[in-house]
Amino acid sequence: MSGIYIHVPFCAQKCTYCDFASYPKEINKAESYFACLYRELEGRAKATKDKVFDTVYIGGGTPSVVDSKFIVGAVRQVKKQFNLAPNAEITIELNPGTVDEKKIKDYKSVGINRFSIGLQTGFNEELKRLNRIHTAKDFLLTCNLLKGENISADILIGLWDQKLDDVKKSIDLALAGGVSHISVYALTPETGTPIYTDYLNGELLSDDEVRDIYDGVVEYLKEKGLFRYEVSNFAKLGFESKHNQNYWRRGEYVGAGVSASGFLDGRRYTNSYSIDEYMNAVIYNKMPEISSDEIVGDDAEFEFIMLGLRTREGISVKEFNDNFKVDFTEKYKETLKKKDKFLNFDGDRLTIKDEYLYVQNDIIMDFLR
């Protein structure tokens, strides 16, 4: 499986927790930016002519904030330049405050068939405090425009004095909108974001409080028919995100646009975070990359382990041995022994036990060499 990620670095306004490459004051550059994006996609395609791509993901930023003609153009360019699989999963991220019936119609007209909505919380006072531009009602109106489509919603945990019952109400709102997939992310206060001040002042939930909420969310979503298939992702059977699964299986993907990363033929690269630097590079027929690394040896092995153990299916020892020509059980026998109580291991399939998946980082780091 292979994927294509497209980054749209524009938004209506910056959320208080956002540390992504999104620039509300530069949306006037959208037309020039997308012209360069189409050109980058053409260049990336030349290096991937023999590959078939199964997924496309348009993220941001807020892709739905720009005129839908730019998104339509990006999807058409992908279909023109790349060998896209029949019935490929094509996802776009949406902010409920930036969509209307025409945009949804335009998205669907070019084959976008999965819609990821940034709900974050079902409480309007929290949305306002997060500097989100939408309300809970806007979320339901967007879902109504997407009735019958494959819809996902994002929900944040760890907000201020949030309780498990509050998160359950946000989940209920998402389910009322007809979603079949929910991503539950623990708030990570990043240095330099406005919400980091709240963190320093002790106004956000402690790690233990967040974990208790997370454990309750896992059980509640299971009751509602959505099952955890990765640390932060829950879906009805058959509605798992193919694009994200490709990441966790260490599959290849093209990254295009500001700050986008890609992984092709063992090489990981990342594009410039500056819109102007990005466009200047493309205009002068250069790839807008600021880093490029060949991932080999222990680094490649650790990526395989780290990404796979985030998921319900874990990793296959046979696949590891075949890929890296190393005996996994022998090389990591001390780590397996040390972390035995956290792991399920049947001789081939290695997974983290359900009750420890939330703290998987602490477990996985012992595999780092």
Disulfide bonds with the S-S distance in Angstrom:
none
